[in-house]
Every structure is written in C-alpha cells, then in structure tokens.
Amino acid sequence: MHKSDKDFSAFNGGYDKKRDQNKQKREIYEEFKEEDKHQESSQEKKNDKEKKIKILRKKMRQIEYLEGKLEKGETLTKQEREKFEKKKEFEEELEIYLKNPSP
C-alpha cells in the first residue's frame, strides 16, 4: 500500500463519519417535521371547526332577521325563503359542531 493510499483511507473514514452524522441530523429533522405537520393539522381542524360554527351562527342570525320580517307581514325573496326553509338543517349542524369536542 502506498503512503497516499493510507492518507486517502484516513480521509475517507472522516467522510463516512461526517456522512453518518448528517444522516442522523436529517432523520431527527424529519421526525420534527412530522410532529409539526400533525400539530398544524390538528390546529387547522380546530380553526375549520371554529370557522364553520361562526358561519352557522351568522346564518342563524340572518334567519332570525327573516323571521322578524315575516312577523311584520313583509314578503321574502326567493333566496330568503330558501334560507329560511333551511333553518332546521342549520340548527342541527350547529348543534353537532357545538357538541363534538375539539380535535
């Protein structure tokens, strides 16, 4: 074996060690990345649920307004009647979202 071969093998050993360290760092990074994805996904579900509840509550307020119009004897437009007819559906959906615990 030449002297240069020994020098190269020593150099190569250092390279292998560095490569293994980098591999470990990548694995740790990937684990943290997966945990972050799970946390973000959970937070997104919570935000989606809160957003849906907010939308349903708004629809219920609009329906209450339409009920007031009817009590005054005013007529409803086609869109208003369609929304008014979905009152029970909105109530049930809102109840489901409010009963289920956050993800």
C-alpha positions in Angstrom: 0.0 0.0 0.0 1.3 3.4 -0.9 1.6 6.2 1.5 -1.0 8.1 -0.4 -3.4 5.1 -0.1 -3.2 5.3 3.7 -3.8 9.1 3.6 -6.8 8.5 1.4 -8.3 5.9 3.7 -7.9 8.2 6.7 -9.6 10.9 4.8 -12.4 8.5 3.6 -13.0 7.4 7.2 -13.6 11.0 8.2 -16.0 11.4 5.3 -18.0 8.3 6.4 -18.3 9.7 9.9 -19.5 13.1 8.6 -22.0 11.4 6.3 -23.4 9.3 9.2 -23.7 12.5 11.3 -25.6 14.2 8.5 -27.9 11.2 8.1 -28.7 11.3 11.8 -29.4 15.1 11.6 -31.7 14.5 8.6 -33.6 11.7 10.5 -34.1 14.0 13.5 -35.2 16.8 11.3 -37.8 14.5 9.5 -39.2 13.4 12.9 -39.7 17.0 14.0 -41.2 17.9 10.6 -43.7 15.1 11.0 -44.6 16.2 14.5 -45.1 19.8 13.2 -47.4 18.5 10.4 -49.5 16.7 13.0 -49.8 19.7 15.2 -50.6 22.0 12.3 -53.2 19.6 11.0 -54.8 19.5 14.4 -54.8 23.3 14.6 -56.2 23.6 11.1 -59.1 21.2 12.1 -59.8 23.3 15.1 -59.7 26.5 13.0 -62.0 24.9 10.4 -64.5 23.9 13.1 -64.5 27.4 14.7 -65.0 28.9 11.2 -67.9 26.6 10.5 -69.5 27.5 13.8 -69.1 31.2 13.1 -70.7 30.8 9.6 -73.6 28.8 11.0 -74.3 31.3 13.8 -74.3 34.1 11.2 -76.9 32.1 9.1 -79.0 31.7 12.2 -78.9 35.5 12.9 -80.0 36.1 9.3 -82.8 33.6 9.7 -83.9 35.5 12.9 -83.9 38.7 10.9 -86.1 36.9 8.3 -88.5 35.8 11.0 -88.8 39.4 12.1 -89.7 40.4 8.5 -92.4 37.7 8.4 -93.8 38.8 11.7 -94.1 42.4 10.3 -96.0 41.0 7.3 -93.2 41.6 4.8 -92.7 39.1 2.0 -89.4 37.2 1.5 -87.5 36.9 -1.7 -86.9 33.5 -3.2 -83.3 33.4 -1.7 -84.6 34.5 1.7 -87.3 31.8 1.6 -84.7 29.1 0.7 -82.5 30.2 3.6 -85.5 30.3 5.9 -86.5 26.8 4.9 -83.0 25.5 5.9 -83.4 26.7 9.5 -83.8 23.3 10.9 -80.8 22.0 8.9 -78.6 24.8 10.2 -79.7 24.3 13.8 -78.9 20.6 13.7 -75.5 21.2 12.0 -74.6 23.8 14.6 -75.7 21.6 17.4 -73.4 18.8 16.1 -70.4 21.1 15.9 -71.0 22.5 19.4 -71.4 19.1 21.0 -68.3 17.4 19.5 -65.1 18.2 21.4 -62.3 19.9 19.5 -60.0 17.6 17.6 
